């Protein structure tokens, strides 16, 4: 009889052990209330700097790929010698758009900068134009994140 009880307990232990090992206790929920404190001072570290950045979006035809588009910021207009410039990083943003980000070099801050777009393989059927702003743009002496310089890239379809 003792062996049967021991065998029965061993069988129960084997069948229950996987269920017990996978059991997850329910987390108790607690409400934490923060008391506003008037003596908290936030200090901005002096060694942290925001890199001056221009960001924007490009509306495009689905037939145009984002990796075909180049956005530049230079001291001279397109066609001039691109002195003191920077090239944007262009990323896909849906099937009809791209986003771009230009890290502005310090030598462009406080100057009038031409922001312009072109294609890696120029074609008379492709065009890219700024929307809602005029080039050159005046950059402030100190620039954080400057947004909403938008372009439209189009493909001319000949019927």
C-alpha positions in Angstrom: 0.0 0.0 0.0 2.8 2.4 0.8 4.4 1.8 -2.6 1.1 2.6 -4.3 0.8 5.9 -2.4 4.4 6.7 -3.3 3.8 5.8 -6.9 0.6 7.9 -7.0 2.4 10.9 -5.5 5.2 10.5 -8.0 2.7 10.4 -10.9 0.9 13.5 -9.6 4.2 15.4 -9.3 5.2 14.5 -12.9 1.9 15.6 -14.3 1.6 18.8 -12.3 5.2 20.0 -12.6 4.9 21.3 -16.3 1.7 23.2 -15.4 3.3 24.6 -12.2 6.5 25.6 -13.9 4.6 27.6 -16.6 2.3 29.3 -14.2 2.8 33.0 -14.0 1.6 34.9 -10.9 -0.7 37.9 -11.5 1.0 41.2 -10.9 -0.7 43.2 -8.3 -1.7 46.7 -9.5 -0.7 49.7 -7.4 -1.6 53.3 -8.0 1.4 55.6 -7.5 0.7 59.2 -6.9 3.5 61.7 -7.4 3.5 64.8 -5.2 4.6 67.9 -6.9 7.7 69.3 -5.3 8.7 72.9 -5.5 12.3 72.4 -4.7 13.3 70.4 -7.8 15.8 72.1 -10.1 16.4 70.9 -13.6 19.9 71.6 -14.8 21.0 71.3 -18.4 24.4 69.8 -18.7 26.9 72.1 -20.3 28.6 69.4 -22.3 25.5 68.4 -24.2 24.9 70.1 -27.6 22.1 69.8 -30.0 23.5 69.3 -33.5 21.9 71.9 -35.8 19.5 69.9 -38.1 17.1 70.7 -40.9 14.4 68.2 -41.5 11.6 68.0 -44.0 9.5 65.8 -46.3 9.4 65.0 -50.0 6.1 64.2 -51.6 6.8 62.1 -54.7 5.3 59.8 -57.3 5.4 56.1 -56.5 7.6 55.5 -59.5 10.4 57.7 -58.0 12.5 56.0 -55.4 13.8 57.9 -52.3 17.4 56.7 -53.0 17.3 58.6 -56.4 16.8 61.9 -54.6 19.5 64.2 -53.3 18.9 67.2 -51.0 21.7 69.7 -50.4 22.3 72.8 -48.4 25.0 75.1 -49.8 26.1 78.7 -49.7 25.7 78.9 -53.5 22.6 78.1 -55.6 22.4 74.9 -57.7 24.9 75.0 -60.6 27.3 77.1 -58.6 30.4 75.6 -56.9 29.0 73.9 -53.7 31.3 75.6 -51.1 30.4 75.1 -47.4 27.6 72.6 -47.9 26.0 69.5 -46.5 24.0 66.6 -48.1 20.9 65.2 -46.5 20.1 61.7 -45.5 17.0 60.7 -47.4 14.7 57.9 -46.0 11.5 56.3 -47.2 8.3 57.5 -45.5 5.4 55.6 -47.2 4.9 54.9 -50.9 4.3 58.6 -51.7 6.9 60.2 -49.6 10.4 60.5 -48.2 11.9 62.3 -45.2 15.2 64.0 -45.2 17.6 65.3 -42.5 20.6 67.6 -42.9 23.1 68.1 -40.1 24.1 71.7 -40.6 27.8 72.4 -40.4 28.8 75.3 -38.0 30.1 77.4 -40.9 26.5 77.6 -42.4 24.9 79.0 -39.2 24.0 82.7 -39.4 24.2 82.7 -43.2 21.8 82.5 -46.2 21.8 78.9 -47.4 20.4 77.5 -50.6 18.4 74.3 -49.9 17.9 72.4 -53.1 17.0 69.0 -54.5 18.2 67.1 -57.5 18.4 63.5 -58.7 21.5 61.2 -58.7 20.8 60.5 -62.4 19.3 63.7 -63.7 16.6 63.4 -66.4 14.5 66.0 -68.2 11.4 64.0 -67.2 12.2 64.3 -63.4 11.8 67.5 -61.4 12.0 68.4 -57.7 10.9 71.8 -56.4 10.6 73.4 -52.9 7.1 74.0 -51.6 6.0 76.9 -49.4 9.3 78.6 -48.9 11.9 80.6 -50.8 15.6 79.8 -51.3 17.9 81.0 -49.9 16.8 80.5 -46.3 18.4 82.5 -43.5 19.8 80.2 -40.8 20.0 81.6 -37.3 23.3 81.8 -35.4 22.2 78.9 -33.2 19.9 76.3 -34.7 18.3 73.3 -33.0 15.9 71.4 -35.1 14.4 73.4 -38.0 11.3 71.7 -39.6 9.0 71.7 -42.5 11.1 72.6 -45.5 9.2 70.5 -48.0 9.8 69.4 -51.6 7.7 67.8 -54.3 9.3 65.4 -56.7 7.4 64.8 -60.0 7.8 62.6 -63.0 6.6 64.0 -66.4 4.7 61.4 -68.2 4.6 61.7 -72.0 1.5 60.2 -73.6 
